[in-house]
Amino acid sequence: PKVVSLAEIQLINLKQADSVYTALLSGADFATLVLKYSISPSREIKGYLGDVNIKHFSDNISVALSDLNEGEFTKPLRYGEHYIIFKRLNLYN
């Protein structure tokens, strides 16, 4: 298993996901965007998912996550009906 510490912003559609992604690229705070836009229950804890085995995700998501360094985030990834932006955290947060 490949375990990484993750946070997420789950978004309702691609338009909103692209808007949040653009804000992240401009330096916006991830946790602030989670609280403002995420539709996931993890929003209550600033998107924190904890240490996750990325092999549990579909191939396209696990590949995107395996390429991340600590502090980096993915582009919006389709997840069922929604989109998710993941951020890789320091394992020792």
PDB file with one MODEL, atoms N, CA, C and O in Angstrom:
MODEL        1
ATOM      1  N   PRO A   1       0.828  -1.211   0.000  1.00  0.00           N
ATOM      2  CA  PRO A   1       0.000   0.000   0.000  1.00  0.00           C
ATOM      3  C   PRO A   1       0.859   1.256   0.000  1.00  0.00           C
ATOM      4  O   PRO A   1       1.943   1.285   0.583  1.00  0.00           O
ATOM      5  N   LYS A   2       0.362   2.281  -0.657  1.00  0.00           N
ATOM      6  CA  LYS A   2       1.033   3.579  -0.634  1.00  0.00           C
ATOM      7  C   LYS A   2       0.142   4.518   0.157  1.00  0.00           C
ATOM      8  O   LYS A   2      -0.946   4.884  -0.287  1.00  0.00           O
ATOM      9  N   VAL A   3       0.618   4.906   1.341  1.00  0.00           N
ATOM     10  CA  VAL A   3      -0.191   5.719   2.248  1.00  0.00           C
ATOM     11  C   VAL A   3       0.317   7.162   2.244  1.00  0.00           C
ATOM     12  O   VAL A   3       1.505   7.416   2.444  1.00  0.00           O
ATOM     13  N   VAL A   4      -0.594   8.090   2.013  1.00  0.00           N
ATOM     14  CA  VAL A   4      -0.266   9.515   2.082  1.00  0.00           C
ATOM     15  C   VAL A   4      -1.325  10.216   2.926  1.00  0.00           C
ATOM     16  O   VAL A   4      -2.463   9.755   3.024  1.00  0.00           O
ATOM     17  N   SER A   5      -0.945  11.312   3.523  1.00  0.00           N
ATOM     18  CA  SER A   5      -1.858  12.120   4.311  1.00  0.00           C
ATOM     19  C   SER A   5      -2.539  13.120   3.374  1.00  0.00           C
ATOM     20  O   SER A   5      -1.872  13.863   2.654  1.00  0.00           O
ATOM     21  N   LEU A   6      -3.877  13.129   3.393  1.00  0.00           N
ATOM     22  CA  LEU A   6      -4.622  13.922   2.416  1.00  0.00           C
ATOM     23  C   LEU A   6      -5.685  14.812   3.050  1.00  0.00           C
ATOM     24  O   LEU A   6      -6.214  14.531   4.125  1.00  0.00           O
ATOM     25  N   ALA A   7      -5.974  15.900   2.334  1.00  0.00           N
ATOM     26  CA  ALA A   7      -7.155  16.720   2.585  1.00  0.00           C
ATOM     27  C   ALA A   7      -7.859  16.856   1.245  1.00  0.00           C
ATOM     28  O   ALA A   7      -7.252  16.645   0.195  1.00  0.00           O
ATOM     29  N   GLU A   8      -9.139  17.207   1.280  1.00  0.00           N
ATOM     30  CA  GLU A   8      -9.921  17.300   0.047  1.00  0.00           C
ATOM     31  C   GLU A   8     -10.837  18.502   0.054  1.00  0.00           C
ATOM     32  O   GLU A   8     -11.257  18.993   1.102  1.00  0.00           O
ATOM     33  N   ILE A   9     -11.134  18.961  -1.155  1.00  0.00           N
ATOM     34  CA  ILE A   9     -12.247  19.887  -1.378  1.00  0.00           C
ATOM     35  C   ILE A   9     -13.138  19.181  -2.396  1.00  0.00           C
ATOM     36  O   ILE A   9     -12.733  18.968  -3.539  1.00  0.00           O
ATOM     37  N   GLN A  10     -14.350  18.819  -1.981  1.00  0.00           N
ATOM     38  CA  GLN A  10     -15.271  18.151  -2.901  1.00  0.00           C
ATOM     39  C   GLN A  10     -16.251  19.196  -3.431  1.00  0.00           C
ATOM     40  O   GLN A  10     -16.873  19.936  -2.669  1.00  0.00           O
ATOM     41  N   LEU A  11     -16.371  19.236  -4.756  1.00  0.00           N
ATOM     42  CA  LEU A  11     -17.141  20.296  -5.403  1.00  0.00           C
ATOM     43  C   LEU A  11     -18.249  19.723  -6.267  1.00  0.00           C
ATOM     44  O   LEU A  11     -18.158  18.602  -6.768  1.00  0.00           O
ATOM     45  N   ILE A  12     -19.291  20.515  -6.429  1.00  0.00           N
ATOM     46  CA  ILE A  12     -20.506  20.022  -7.060  1.00  0.00           C
ATOM     47  C   ILE A  12     -20.389  19.877  -8.573  1.00  0.00           C
ATOM     48  O   ILE A  12     -21.029  19.001  -9.154  1.00  0.00           O
ATOM     49  N   ASN A  13     -19.585  20.716  -9.224  1.00  0.00           N
ATOM     50  CA  ASN A  13     -19.472  20.621 -10.681  1.00  0.00           C
ATOM     51  C   ASN A  13     -18.113  21.136 -11.146  1.00  0.00           C
ATOM     52  O   ASN A  13     -17.350  21.709 -10.368  1.00  0.00           O
ATOM     53  N   LEU A  14     -17.828  20.922 -12.416  1.00  0.00           N
ATOM     54  CA  LEU A  14     -16.521  21.281 -12.962  1.00  0.00           C
ATOM     55  C   LEU A  14     -16.294  22.789 -12.957  1.00  0.00           C
ATOM     56  O   LEU A  14     -15.176  23.246 -12.722  1.00  0.00           O
ATOM     57  N   LYS A  15     -17.347  23.565 -13.213  1.00  0.00           N
ATOM     58  CA  LYS A  15     -17.186  25.022 -13.218  1.00  0.00           C
ATOM     59  C   LYS A  15     -16.701  25.511 -11.854  1.00  0.00           C
ATOM     60  O   LYS A  15     -15.761  26.301 -11.769  1.00  0.00           O
ATOM     61  N   GLN A  16     -17.339  25.040 -10.799  1.00  0.00           N
ATOM     62  CA  GLN A  16     -16.930  25.438  -9.456  1.00  0.00           C
ATOM     63  C   GLN A  16     -15.524  24.895  -9.137  1.00  0.00           C
ATOM     64  O   GLN A  16     -14.707  25.589  -8.531  1.00  0.00           O
ATOM     65  N   ALA A  17     -15.259  23.654  -9.551  1.00  0.00           N
ATOM     66  CA  ALA A  17     -13.947  23.050  -9.299  1.00  0.00           C
ATOM     67  C   ALA A  17     -12.831  23.847  -9.982  1.00  0.00           C
ATOM     68  O   ALA A  17     -11.774  24.076  -9.395  1.00  0.00           O
ATOM     69  N   ASP A  18     -13.076  24.265 -11.221  1.00  0.00           N
ATOM     70  CA  ASP A  18     -12.073  25.066 -11.931  1.00  0.00           C
ATOM     71  C   ASP A  18     -11.846  26.407 -11.244  1.00  0.00           C
ATOM     72  O   ASP A  18     -10.715  26.887 -11.171  1.00  0.00           O
ATOM     73  N   SER A  19     -12.912  27.004 -10.744  1.00  0.00           N
ATOM     74  CA  SER A  19     -12.815  28.286 -10.051  1.00  0.00           C
ATOM     75  C   SER A  19     -11.974  28.150  -8.774  1.00  0.00           C
ATOM     76  O   SER A  19     -11.115  28.988  -8.496  1.00  0.00           O
ATOM     77  N   VAL A  20     -12.230  27.089  -8.003  1.00  0.00           N
ATOM     78  CA  VAL A  20     -11.475  26.859  -6.767  1.00  0.00           C
ATOM     79  C   VAL A  20     -10.018  26.533  -7.094  1.00  0.00           C
ATOM     80  O   VAL A  20      -9.109  27.001  -6.409  1.00  0.00           O
ATOM     81  N   TYR A  21      -9.794  25.735  -8.134  1.00  0.00           N
ATOM     82  CA  TYR A  21      -8.432  25.386  -8.555  1.00  0.00           C
ATOM     83  C   TYR A  21      -7.653  26.644  -8.944  1.00  0.00           C
ATOM     84  O   TYR A  21      -6.485  26.793  -8.583  1.00  0.00           O
ATOM     85  N   THR A  22      -8.297  27.539  -9.673  1.00  0.00           N
ATOM     86  CA  THR A  22      -7.657  28.799 -10.062  1.00  0.00           C
ATOM     87  C   THR A  22      -7.294  29.614  -8.820  1.00  0.00           C
ATOM     88  O   THR A  22      -6.222  30.216  -8.760  1.00  0.00           O
ATOM     89  N   ALA A  23      -8.183  29.633  -7.838  1.00  0.00           N
ATOM     90  CA  ALA A  23      -7.903  30.351  -6.586  1.00  0.00           C
ATOM     91  C   ALA A  23      -6.692  29.733  -5.872  1.00  0.00           C
ATOM     92  O   ALA A  23      -5.847  30.457  -5.345  1.00  0.00           O
ATOM     93  N   LEU A  24      -6.610  28.404  -5.856  1.00  0.00           N
ATOM     94  CA  LEU A  24      -5.458  27.735  -5.234  1.00  0.00           C
ATOM     95  C   LEU A  24      -4.163  28.099  -5.949  1.00  0.00           C
ATOM     96  O   LEU A  24      -3.148  28.374  -5.309  1.00  0.00           O
ATOM     97  N   LEU A  25      -4.204  28.099  -7.276  1.00  0.00           N
ATOM     98  CA  LEU A  25      -3.004  28.451  -8.055  1.00  0.00           C
ATOM     99  C   LEU A  25      -2.574  29.886  -7.777  1.00  0.00           C
ATOM    100  O   LEU A  25      -1.393  30.217  -7.888  1.00  0.00           O
ATOM    101  N   SER A  26      -3.535  30.738  -7.416  1.00  0.00           N
ATOM    102  CA  SER A  26      -3.241  32.139  -7.111  1.00  0.00           C
ATOM    103  C   SER A  26      -2.791  32.338  -5.667  1.00  0.00           C
ATOM    104  O   SER A  26      -2.508  33.461  -5.249  1.00  0.00           O
ATOM    105  N   GLY A  27      -2.725  31.238  -4.902  1.00  0.00           N
ATOM    106  CA  GLY A  27      -2.218  31.332  -3.545  1.00  0.00           C
ATOM    107  C   GLY A  27      -3.264  31.329  -2.444  1.00  0.00           C
ATOM    108  O   GLY A  27      -2.933  31.552  -1.280  1.00  0.00           O
ATOM    109  N   ALA A  28      -4.528  31.081  -2.794  1.00  0.00           N
ATOM    110  CA  ALA A  28      -5.573  31.040  -1.774  1.00  0.00           C
ATOM    111  C   ALA A  28      -5.306  29.894  -0.792  1.00  0.00           C
ATOM    112  O   ALA A  28      -4.700  28.883  -1.147  1.00  0.00           O
ATOM    113  N   ASP A  29      -5.764  30.072   0.428  1.00  0.00           N
ATOM    114  CA  ASP A  29      -5.570  29.073   1.474  1.00  0.00           C
ATOM    115  C   ASP A  29      -6.516  27.886   1.269  1.00  0.00           C
ATOM    116  O   ASP A  29      -7.726  28.063   1.128  1.00  0.00           O
ATOM    117  N   PHE A  30      -5.949  26.678   1.255  1.00  0.00           N
ATOM    118  CA  PHE A  30      -6.721  25.462   1.014  1.00  0.00           C
ATOM    119  C   PHE A  30      -7.851  25.310   2.044  1.00  0.00           C
ATOM    120  O   PHE A  30      -9.004  25.079   1.679  1.00  0.00           O
ATOM    121  N   ALA A  31      -7.509  25.440   3.326  1.00  0.00           N
ATOM    122  CA  ALA A  31      -8.505  25.235   4.382  1.00  0.00           C
ATOM    123  C   ALA A  31      -9.650  26.245   4.287  1.00  0.00           C
ATOM    124  O   ALA A  31     -10.802  25.902   4.554  1.00  0.00           O
ATOM    125  N   THR A  32      -9.342  27.473   3.913  1.00  0.00           N
ATOM    126  CA  THR A  32     -10.372  28.494   3.752  1.00  0.00           C
ATOM    127  C   THR A  32     -11.335  28.108   2.633  1.00  0.00           C
ATOM    128  O   THR A  32     -12.548  28.268   2.765  1.00  0.00           O
ATOM    129  N   LEU A  33     -10.783  27.596   1.526  1.00  0.00           N
ATOM    130  CA  LEU A  33     -11.616  27.180   0.398  1.00  0.00           C
ATOM    131  C   LEU A  33     -12.458  25.949   0.750  1.00  0.00           C
ATOM    132  O   LEU A  33     -13.594  25.815   0.295  1.00  0.00           O
ATOM    133  N   VAL A  34     -11.895  25.057   1.559  1.00  0.00           N
ATOM    134  CA  VAL A  34     -12.674  23.901   2.024  1.00  0.00           C
ATOM    135  C   VAL A  34     -13.923  24.388   2.750  1.00  0.00           C
ATOM    136  O   VAL A  34     -15.035  23.955   2.447  1.00  0.00           O
ATOM    137  N   LEU A  35     -13.733  25.287   3.703  1.00  0.00           N
ATOM    138  CA  LEU A  35     -14.853  25.764   4.509  1.00  0.00           C
ATOM    139  C   LEU A  35     -15.891  26.505   3.670  1.00  0.00           C
ATOM    140  O   LEU A  35     -17.084  26.466   3.969  1.00  0.00           O
ATOM    141  N   LYS A  36     -15.433  27.169   2.635  1.00  0.00           N
ATOM    142  CA  LYS A  36     -16.345  27.974   1.825  1.00  0.00           C
ATOM    143  C   LYS A  36     -17.088  27.143   0.766  1.00  0.00           C
ATOM    144  O   LYS A  36     -18.254  27.417   0.483  1.00  0.00           O
ATOM    145  N   TYR A  37     -16.426  26.130   0.179  1.00  0.00           N
ATOM    146  CA  TYR A  37     -16.991  25.472  -0.997  1.00  0.00           C
ATOM    147  C   TYR A  37     -17.228  23.962  -0.888  1.00  0.00           C
ATOM    148  O   TYR A  37     -18.086  23.437  -1.598  1.00  0.00           O
ATOM    149  N   SER A  38     -16.516  23.262  -0.046  1.00  0.00           N
ATOM    150  CA  SER A  38     -16.597  21.797  -0.066  1.00  0.00           C
ATOM    151  C   SER A  38     -17.979  21.302   0.354  1.00  0.00           C
ATOM    152  O   SER A  38     -18.596  21.839   1.274  1.00  0.00           O
ATOM    153  N   ILE A  39     -18.452  20.257  -0.346  1.00  0.00           N
ATOM    154  CA  ILE A  39     -19.735  19.644  -0.006  1.00  0.00           C
ATOM    155  C   ILE A  39     -19.528  18.330   0.758  1.00  0.00           C
ATOM    156  O   ILE A  39     -20.497  17.637   1.066  1.00  0.00           O
ATOM    157  N   SER A  40     -18.290  17.989   1.060  1.00  0.00           N
ATOM    158  CA  SER A  40     -17.982  16.749   1.770  1.00  0.00           C
ATOM    159  C   SER A  40     -18.156  16.925   3.280  1.00  0.00           C
ATOM    160  O   SER A  40     -17.949  18.018   3.807  1.00  0.00           O
ATOM    161  N   PRO A  41     -18.537  15.844   3.980  1.00  0.00           N
ATOM    162  CA  PRO A  41     -18.587  15.914   5.448  1.00  0.00           C
ATOM    163  C   PRO A  41     -17.226  16.271   6.070  1.00  0.00           C
ATOM    164  O   PRO A  41     -17.172  16.788   7.185  1.00  0.00           O
ATOM    165  N   SER A  42     -16.138  15.996   5.353  1.00  0.00           N
ATOM    166  CA  SER A  42     -14.800  16.322   5.863  1.00  0.00           C
ATOM    167  C   SER A  42     -14.599  17.830   6.016  1.00  0.00           C
ATOM    168  O   SER A  42     -13.625  18.278   6.619  1.00  0.00           O
ATOM    169  N   ARG A  43     -15.519  18.594   5.469  1.00  0.00           N
ATOM    170  CA  ARG A  43     -15.442  20.053   5.544  1.00  0.00           C
ATOM    171  C   ARG A  43     -15.388  20.520   7.006  1.00  0.00           C
ATOM    172  O   ARG A  43     -14.776  21.542   7.316  1.00  0.00           O
ATOM    173  N   GLU A  44     -16.034  19.762   7.894  1.00  0.00           N
ATOM    174  CA  GLU A  44     -16.058  20.113   9.317  1.00  0.00           C
ATOM    175  C   GLU A  44     -14.659  20.099   9.938  1.00  0.00           C
ATOM    176  O   GLU A  44     -14.414  20.765  10.944  1.00  0.00           O
ATOM    177  N   ILE A  45     -13.743  19.334   9.333  1.00  0.00           N
ATOM    178  CA  ILE A  45     -12.362  19.267   9.845  1.00  0.00           C
ATOM    179  C   ILE A  45     -11.386  19.740   8.755  1.00  0.00           C
ATOM    180  O   ILE A  45     -10.313  19.169   8.557  1.00  0.00           O
ATOM    181  N   LYS A  46     -11.803  20.800   8.064  1.00  0.00           N
ATOM    182  CA  LYS A  46     -10.985  21.462   7.037  1.00  0.00           C
ATOM    183  C   LYS A  46     -10.535  20.519   5.932  1.00  0.00           C
ATOM    184  O   LYS A  46      -9.438  20.662   5.394  1.00  0.00           O
ATOM    185  N   GLY A  47     -11.386  19.552   5.594  1.00  0.00           N
ATOM    186  CA  GLY A  47     -11.097  18.651   4.482  1.00  0.00           C
ATOM    187  C   GLY A  47     -10.164  17.509   4.815  1.00  0.00           C
ATOM    188  O   GLY A  47      -9.821  16.714   3.940  1.00  0.00           O
ATOM    189  N   TYR A  48      -9.747  17.416   6.072  1.00  0.00           N
ATOM    190  CA  TYR A  48      -8.744  16.416   6.460  1.00  0.00           C
ATOM    191  C   TYR A  48      -9.291  15.002   6.322  1.00  0.00           C
ATOM    192  O   TYR A  48     -10.345  14.680   6.870  1.00  0.00           O
ATOM    193  N   LEU A  49      -8.569  14.158   5.587  1.00  0.00           N
ATOM    194  CA  LEU A  49      -8.955  12.757   5.412  1.00  0.00           C
ATOM    195  C   LEU A  49      -8.066  11.809   6.205  1.00  0.00           C
ATOM    196  O   LEU A  49      -8.415  10.646   6.408  1.00  0.00           O
ATOM    197  N   GLY A  50      -6.910  12.310   6.657  1.00  0.00           N
ATOM    198  CA  GLY A  50      -5.980  11.462   7.388  1.00  0.00           C
ATOM    199  C   GLY A  50      -5.048  10.716   6.448  1.00  0.00           C
ATOM    200  O   GLY A  50      -4.869  11.100   5.292  1.00  0.00           O
ATOM    201  N   ASP A  51      -4.464   9.650   6.956  1.00  0.00           N
ATOM    202  CA  ASP A  51      -3.535   8.848   6.164  1.00  0.00           C
ATOM    203  C   ASP A  51      -4.341   7.831   5.365  1.00  0.00           C
ATOM    204  O   ASP A  51      -5.042   6.989   5.927  1.00  0.00           O
ATOM    205  N   VAL A  52      -4.227   7.929   4.042  1.00  0.00           N
ATOM    206  CA  VAL A  52      -5.070   7.158   3.135  1.00  0.00           C
ATOM    207  C   VAL A  52      -4.215   6.295   2.225  1.00  0.00           C
ATOM    208  O   VAL A  52      -3.197   6.747   1.701  1.00  0.00           O
ATOM    209  N   ASN A  53      -4.637   5.040   2.037  1.00  0.00           N
ATOM    210  CA  ASN A  53      -3.988   4.172   1.055  1.00  0.00           C
ATOM    211  C   ASN A  53      -4.542   4.558  -0.317  1.00  0.00           C
ATOM    212  O   ASN A  53      -5.707   4.295  -0.615  1.00  0.00           O
ATOM    213  N   ILE A  54      -3.712   5.177  -1.146  1.00  0.00           N
ATOM    214  CA  ILE A  54      -4.207   5.697  -2.424  1.00  0.00           C
ATOM    215  C   ILE A  54      -4.581   4.595  -3.405  1.00  0.00           C
ATOM    216  O   ILE A  54      -5.224   4.871  -4.418  1.00  0.00           O
ATOM    217  N   LYS A  55      -4.199   3.371  -3.131  1.00  0.00           N
ATOM    218  CA  LYS A  55      -4.573   2.247  -4.007  1.00  0.00           C
ATOM    219  C   LYS A  55      -6.073   1.956  -3.931  1.00  0.00           C
ATOM    220  O   LYS A  55      -6.604   1.224  -4.766  1.00  0.00           O
ATOM    221  N   HIS A  56      -6.758   2.524  -2.935  1.00  0.00           N
ATOM    222  CA  HIS A  56      -8.200   2.319  -2.802  1.00  0.00           C
ATOM    223  C   HIS A  56      -8.992   3.174  -3.785  1.00  0.00           C
ATOM    224  O   HIS A  56     -10.185   2.944  -3.982  1.00  0.00           O
ATOM    225  N   PHE A  57      -8.344   4.156  -4.400  1.00  0.00           N
ATOM    226  CA  PHE A  57      -9.017   5.014  -5.375  1.00  0.00           C
ATOM    227  C   PHE A  57      -8.923   4.405  -6.770  1.00  0.00           C
ATOM    228  O   PHE A  57      -8.156   3.469  -6.994  1.00  0.00           O
ATOM    229  N   SER A  58      -9.700   4.935  -7.696  1.00  0.00           N
ATOM    230  CA  SER A  58      -9.611   4.506  -9.086  1.00  0.00           C
ATOM    231  C   SER A  58      -8.221   4.857  -9.628  1.00  0.00           C
ATOM    232  O   SER A  58      -7.506   5.677  -9.053  1.00  0.00           O
ATOM    233  N   ASP A  59      -7.857   4.224 -10.738  1.00  0.00           N
ATOM    234  CA  ASP A  59      -6.513   4.390 -11.295  1.00  0.00           C
ATOM    235  C   ASP A  59      -6.156   5.845 -11.560  1.00  0.00           C
ATOM    236  O   ASP A  59      -5.060   6.284 -11.209  1.00  0.00           O
ATOM    237  N   ASN A  60      -7.069   6.608 -12.179  1.00  0.00           N
ATOM    238  CA  ASN A  60      -6.719   7.991 -12.521  1.00  0.00           C
ATOM    239  C   ASN A  60      -6.459   8.828 -11.272  1.00  0.00           C
ATOM    240  O   ASN A  60      -5.593   9.702 -11.283  1.00  0.00           O
ATOM    241  N   ILE A  61      -7.200   8.570 -10.199  1.00  0.00           N
ATOM    242  CA  ILE A  61      -6.990   9.329  -8.967  1.00  0.00           C
ATOM    243  C   ILE A  61      -5.722   8.860  -8.259  1.00  0.00           C
ATOM    244  O   ILE A  61      -4.943   9.691  -7.792  1.00  0.00           O
ATOM    245  N   SER A  62      -5.495   7.548  -8.170  1.00  0.00           N
ATOM    246  CA  SER A  62      -4.299   7.078  -7.472  1.00  0.00           C
ATOM    247  C   SER A  62      -3.024   7.503  -8.191  1.00  0.00           C
ATOM    248  O   SER A  62      -2.016   7.778  -7.539  1.00  0.00           O
ATOM    249  N   VAL A  63      -3.048   7.562  -9.523  1.00  0.00           N
ATOM    250  CA  VAL A  63      -1.878   8.042 -10.269  1.00  0.00           C
ATOM    251  C   VAL A  63      -1.630   9.518  -9.970  1.00  0.00           C
ATOM    252  O   VAL A  63      -0.493   9.926  -9.733  1.00  0.00           O
ATOM    253  N   ALA A  64      -2.703  10.322  -9.983  1.00  0.00           N
ATOM    254  CA  ALA A  64      -2.560  11.755  -9.683  1.00  0.00           C
ATOM    255  C   ALA A  64      -2.013  11.961  -8.276  1.00  0.00           C
ATOM    256  O   ALA A  64      -1.170  12.832  -8.058  1.00  0.00           O
ATOM    257  N   LEU A  65      -2.489  11.164  -7.318  1.00  0.00           N
ATOM    258  CA  LEU A  65      -2.036  11.300  -5.935  1.00  0.00           C
ATOM    259  C   LEU A  65      -0.601  10.835  -5.760  1.00  0.00           C
ATOM    260  O   LEU A  65       0.139  11.405  -4.959  1.00  0.00           O
ATOM    261  N   SER A  66      -0.199   9.817  -6.491  1.00  0.00           N
ATOM    262  CA  SER A  66       1.169   9.301  -6.332  1.00  0.00           C
ATOM    263  C   SER A  66       2.200  10.292  -6.867  1.00  0.00           C
ATOM    264  O   SER A  66       3.369  10.239  -6.484  1.00  0.00           O
ATOM    265  N   ASP A  67       1.776  11.192  -7.747  1.00  0.00           N
ATOM    266  CA  ASP A  67       2.689  12.201  -8.309  1.00  0.00           C
ATOM    267  C   ASP A  67       2.851  13.428  -7.418  1.00  0.00           C
ATOM    268  O   ASP A  67       3.715  14.266  -7.678  1.00  0.00           O
ATOM    269  N   LEU A  68       2.033  13.549  -6.369  1.00  0.00           N
ATOM    270  CA  LEU A  68       2.061  14.743  -5.525  1.00  0.00           C
ATOM    271  C   LEU A  68       3.195  14.708  -4.513  1.00  0.00           C
ATOM    272  O   LEU A  68       3.497  13.666  -3.930  1.00  0.00           O
ATOM    273  N   ASN A  69       3.807  15.843  -4.320  1.00  0.00           N
ATOM    274  CA  ASN A  69       4.729  16.036  -3.202  1.00  0.00           C
ATOM    275  C   ASN A  69       3.953  16.702  -2.076  1.00  0.00           C
ATOM    276  O   ASN A  69       2.870  17.243  -2.297  1.00  0.00           O
ATOM    277  N   GLU A  70       4.510  16.661  -0.864  1.00  0.00           N
ATOM    278  CA  GLU A  70       3.846  17.300   0.271  1.00  0.00           C
ATOM    279  C   GLU A  70       3.587  18.772  -0.030  1.00  0.00           C
ATOM    280  O   GLU A  70       4.456  19.483  -0.535  1.00  0.00           O
ATOM    281  N   GLY A  71       2.374  19.212   0.293  1.00  0.00           N
ATOM    282  CA  GLY A  71       1.996  20.602   0.077  1.00  0.00           C
ATOM    283  C   GLY A  71       1.388  20.878  -1.283  1.00  0.00           C
ATOM    284  O   GLY A  71       0.848  21.961  -1.508  1.00  0.00           O
ATOM    285  N   GLU A  72       1.466  19.911  -2.200  1.00  0.00           N
ATOM    286  CA  GLU A  72       0.913  20.107  -3.542  1.00  0.00           C
ATOM    287  C   GLU A  72      -0.526  19.610  -3.599  1.00  0.00           C
ATOM    288  O   GLU A  72      -0.958  18.822  -2.757  1.00  0.00           O
ATOM    289  N   PHE A  73      -1.267  20.086  -4.608  1.00  0.00           N
ATOM    290  CA  PHE A  73      -2.651  19.664  -4.783  1.00  0.00           C
ATOM    291  C   PHE A  73      -2.882  19.222  -6.219  1.00  0.00           C
ATOM    292  O   PHE A  73      -2.147  19.606  -7.130  1.00  0.00           O
ATOM    293  N   THR A  74      -3.918  18.407  -6.405  1.00  0.00           N
ATOM    294  CA  THR A  74      -4.255  17.917  -7.741  1.00  0.00           C
ATOM    295  C   THR A  74      -5.084  18.955  -8.481  1.00  0.00           C
ATOM    296  O   THR A  74      -5.633  19.874  -7.874  1.00  0.00           O
ATOM    297  N   LYS A  75      -5.169  18.801  -9.772  1.00  0.00           N
ATOM    298  CA  LYS A  75      -6.184  19.525 -10.522  1.00  0.00           C
ATOM    299  C   LYS A  75      -7.517  18.864 -10.169  1.00  0.00           C
ATOM    300  O   LYS A  75      -7.515  17.792  -9.565  1.00  0.00           O
ATOM    301  N   PRO A  76      -8.651  19.466 -10.525  1.00  0.00           N
ATOM    302  CA  PRO A  76      -9.936  18.829 -10.191  1.00  0.00           C
ATOM    303  C   PRO A  76     -10.049  17.453 -10.849  1.00  0.00           C
ATOM    304  O   PRO A  76      -9.811  17.302 -12.047  1.00  0.00           O
ATOM    305  N   LEU A  77     -10.415  16.459 -10.049  1.00  0.00           N
ATOM    306  CA  LEU A  77     -10.565  15.087 -10.533  1.00  0.00           C
ATOM    307  C   LEU A  77     -12.026  14.671 -10.405  1.00  0.00           C
ATOM    308  O   LEU A  77     -12.668  14.904  -9.380  1.00  0.00           O
ATOM    309  N   ARG A  78     -12.537  14.053 -11.464  1.00  0.00           N
ATOM    310  CA  ARG A  78     -13.933  13.583 -11.429  1.00  0.00           C
ATOM    311  C   ARG A  78     -14.052  12.451 -10.417  1.00  0.00           C
ATOM    312  O   ARG A  78     -13.241  11.525 -10.405  1.00  0.00           O
ATOM    313  N   TYR A  79     -15.066  12.537  -9.575  1.00  0.00           N
ATOM    314  CA  TYR A  79     -15.291  11.532  -8.542  1.00  0.00           C
ATOM    315  C   TYR A  79     -16.791  11.296  -8.472  1.00  0.00           C
ATOM    316  O   TYR A  79     -17.509  12.021  -7.783  1.00  0.00           O
ATOM    317  N   GLY A  80     -17.262  10.281  -9.184  1.00  0.00           N
ATOM    318  CA  GLY A  80     -18.700  10.064  -9.282  1.00  0.00           C
ATOM    319  C   GLY A  80     -19.348  11.243  -9.978  1.00  0.00           C
ATOM    320  O   GLY A  80     -18.960  11.617 -11.085  1.00  0.00           O
ATOM    321  N   GLU A  81     -20.344  11.830  -9.316  1.00  0.00           N
ATOM    322  CA  GLU A  81     -21.046  12.986  -9.882  1.00  0.00           C
ATOM    323  C   GLU A  81     -20.337  14.307  -9.580  1.00  0.00           C
ATOM    324  O   GLU A  81     -20.721  15.352 -10.103  1.00  0.00           O
ATOM    325  N   HIS A  82     -19.308  14.261  -8.741  1.00  0.00           N
ATOM    326  CA  HIS A  82     -18.667  15.486  -8.271  1.00  0.00           C
ATOM    327  C   HIS A  82     -17.214  15.568  -8.730  1.00  0.00           C
ATOM    328  O   HIS A  82     -16.731  14.719  -9.479  1.00  0.00           O
ATOM    329  N   TYR A  83     -16.538  16.602  -8.268  1.00  0.00           N
ATOM    330  CA  TYR A  83     -15.112  16.784  -8.525  1.00  0.00           C
ATOM    331  C   TYR A  83     -14.411  16.996  -7.192  1.00  0.00           C
ATOM    332  O   TYR A  83     -14.962  17.603  -6.273  1.00  0.00           O
ATOM    333  N   ILE A  84     -13.200  16.492  -7.103  1.00  0.00           N
ATOM    334  CA  ILE A  84     -12.421  16.642  -5.877  1.00  0.00           C
ATOM    335  C   ILE A  84     -11.044  17.195  -6.217  1.00  0.00           C
ATOM    336  O   ILE A  84     -10.423  16.803  -7.205  1.00  0.00           O
ATOM    337  N   ILE A  85     -10.587  18.109  -5.382  1.00  0.00           N
ATOM    338  CA  ILE A  85      -9.195  18.556  -5.405  1.00  0.00           C
ATOM    339  C   ILE A  85      -8.574  18.012  -4.122  1.00  0.00           C
ATOM    340  O   ILE A  85      -9.031  18.321  -3.022  1.00  0.00           O
ATOM    341  N   PHE A  86      -7.536  17.204  -4.271  1.00  0.00           N
ATOM    342  CA  PHE A  86      -6.836  16.654  -3.113  1.00  0.00           C
ATOM    343  C   PHE A  86      -5.568  17.457  -2.852  1.00  0.00           C
ATOM    344  O   PHE A  86      -4.935  17.955  -3.782  1.00  0.00           O
ATOM    345  N   LYS A  87      -5.210  17.575  -1.599  1.00  0.00           N
ATOM    346  CA  LYS A  87      -3.931  18.172  -1.218  1.00  0.00           C
ATOM    347  C   LYS A  87      -3.178  17.157  -0.387  1.00  0.00           C
ATOM    348  O   LYS A  87      -3.722  16.557   0.540  1.00  0.00           O
ATOM    349  N   ARG A  88      -1.894  16.973  -0.740  1.00  0.00           N
ATOM    350  CA  ARG A  88      -1.064  16.072   0.053  1.00  0.00           C
ATOM    351  C   ARG A  88      -0.473  16.847   1.222  1.00  0.00           C
ATOM    352  O   ARG A  88       0.152  17.893   1.048  1.00  0.00           O
ATOM    353  N   LEU A  89      -0.687  16.309   2.412  1.00  0.00           N
ATOM    354  CA  LEU A  89      -0.204  16.955   3.627  1.00  0.00           C
ATOM    355  C   LEU A  89       1.083  16.297   4.092  1.00  0.00           C
ATOM    356  O   LEU A  89       1.457  15.228   3.611  1.00  0.00           O
ATOM    357  N   ASN A  90       1.747  16.941   5.022  1.00  0.00           N
ATOM    358  CA  ASN A  90       2.891  16.343   5.674  1.00  0.00           C
ATOM    359  C   ASN A  90       2.375  15.186   6.516  1.00  0.00           C
ATOM    360  O   ASN A  90       1.387  15.350   7.233  1.00  0.00           O
ATOM    361  N   LEU A  91       3.014  14.018   6.451  1.00  0.00           N
ATOM    362  CA  LEU A  91       2.551  12.849   7.180  1.00  0.00           C
ATOM    363  C   LEU A  91       2.538  13.073   8.692  1.00  0.00           C
ATOM    364  O   LEU A  91       1.869  12.349   9.430  1.00  0.00           O
ATOM    365  N   TYR A  92       3.274  14.067   9.137  1.00  0.00           N
ATOM    366  CA  TYR A  92       3.396  14.282  10.593  1.00  0.00           C
ATOM    367  C   TYR A  92       2.722  15.567  11.019  1.00  0.00           C
ATOM    368  O   TYR A  92       3.223  16.265  11.901  1.00  0.00           O
ATOM    369  N   ASN A  93       1.582  15.897  10.401  1.00  0.00           N
ATOM    370  CA  ASN A  93       0.862  17.133  10.749  1.00  0.00           C
ATOM    371  C   ASN A  93       0.458  17.143  12.196  1.00  0.00           C
ATOM    372  O   ASN A  93      -0.155  18.105  12.659  1.00  0.00           O
TER     373      ASN A  93
ENDMDL
END
